[in-house]
């Protein structure tokens, strides 16, 4: 065991490694806060399974955590980072001109359609509370969406309230003082204040009784045969600068799966092996051909507002900030259950490239923005950019709704050049000013919650932005001018290289070569800005297969992979609409949030970092070792405790070394060294007090879970 553990192997290891400057407790269902209240409540501790008497007599079996911890930290000392710094392309836009010179852009996409009538968005300052919707019934293994996606509620006056509500930051949910529990954060960063927390406007005692019953119940596992197959044998070997002393042996299918998906499991790898790599990539780039009915049914039943238009939600409630946690929960569900893993990864890349955080002033439009990303992400980037830049979410987030000819606002005009297209070095300040002037008048209708072009607020006069020039003498032609400008930017060589670099960093390595980036940029331009073509060129580039172990999993990727491997599909989320805990994001979501990687919750305009040095610092590494401990237990309130012996097909009497070889392969995709396999086999056989090499019948689930924890805490599980 000492080889995997490192120095101090002979000393007992506590159940939970202590994180520096952190008092983070074990698994706790998280509550996402509306933007008004980012403070974190004290978590309620969940009790881990009690070790059997034999284990208590010899606490050294708890090397399940020490082994993984010291293995990862030892690798960190060798090569890890050290510290963390402090409208539409699918159809012609339909235009309706009015006497005021205003034009409504009505894309064919129904998610942007507005109701015939709507009341002013800021009609009232204080919303009237309304009764909660009726909770949905528990789904079956393949749930069917409810007939009504939106629960009935009393008709009220609607309002979007981007400003803070009472009870934010300095007060609790009932207006009483609340102290921020800062010692629960491992990573201290000035942006902590901007990260979302939990909902302060409810009591912990509102927990539904039916969900409490799941605390001590086992989850219903539906095991895949993929986890029971013998390892096929490695075909790729490599060493990684992130763990230079760890020899890596894997297969092309596993390497592709680890890079292509946010969370992946052996079942996803089995699909790649069945279709072959070229066939699988082609199929994944046509996500509409892949049956994803299970996750769609889960979202439709429990998080229906993630699929709704803002105007439709406004008919049912004036608390439009409640859309945010619905979208967050839907993204967590997709990472856990989707079969369209490559499309989900691409959507995440584009979402971080043209970034709009969920917990911010555009929270009311977060569902529509997500729907628009899903519609366009694999299409032409020119179309994606145009659709997103004319959507209320981006217009509100970057203040373009106040960008007028009398008072120009440069926010969107600057980010369009700096972040979404050509990048720094291709433009100057005059270009930024003209870009902002070109965008004047592109606003939104606050009554109908949709894009609105105001011709009478559009600046006229000659515009010069890099090589793009236009007389701009007709205010009514503003939307057409914007379309040509976006097309020019999307086809600019600088944009091609920026996008190529982003996808190369996501799929190949943190520092792709300039030659590789240029080749990918050429593929993008040849395909008329097709993102699907760029993705395929990246995944089939020679550098891709040569980059085994060159990437490090972010927290959401690791936790999602654990949840997928658990193979629990019957869920009843605490955060479901009408369940009384709508700001809960469950155990898995809470663990991801504590590691500061909750989907679209990064507080800066450029999206989440995608490099190992940010995510494998000593603090984050230790935090993730603890997180795997809780994630392996499962979400007790949502579905029950995970039985890993069932999920992995392990029975009493099985040969422990053989089982160790099989499950380490199916959980990480790497062939482990004999020394490391011996440690896993020892745990499977009952710990250091074991007298044989057979998996014992007594406390079977306990010992299997200890082995699984070590596996997911090891560097093997984090190397992409």
JONORKA-V496371 format. One record per helix or strand of 2 or more residues. SS is the DSSP state (H for helix, E for strand). FROM is the first residue (numbers start at 0). LEN is the number of residues. If there is no record, write none. Layout:
((SS | FROM | LEN) (SS | FROM | LEN))
//
This chain:
((H | 1 | 4) (E | 29 | 2) (H | 52 | 5) (H | 58 | 21) (E | 93 | 4) (E | 101 | 5) (H | 109 | 3) (H | 181 | 3) (H | 189 | 5) (H | 203 | 3) (H | 208 | 8) (H | 224 | 3) (E | 235 | 5) (E | 242 | 8) (H | 251 | 9) (H | 265 | 10) (H | 276 | 8) (H | 286 | 3) (H | 292 | 10) (H | 303 | 4) (H | 309 | 5) (H | 319 | 18) (H | 340 | 13) (H | 362 | 14) (H | 380 | 9) (H | 391 | 6) (H | 399 | 3) (H | 410 | 8) (H | 428 | 10) (E | 441 | 4) (E | 449 | 5) (H | 454 | 3) (E | 462 | 3) (E | 467 | 3) (H | 474 | 16) (H | 492 | 15) (H | 513 | 13) (H | 530 | 9) (H | 541 | 4) (H | 554 | 12) (E | 583 | 2) (H | 585 | 9) (H | 611 | 4) (H | 617 | 16) (H | 643 | 4) (H | 655 | 13) (H | 673 | 11) (H | 686 | 3) (H | 699 | 14) (H | 714 | 4))
//
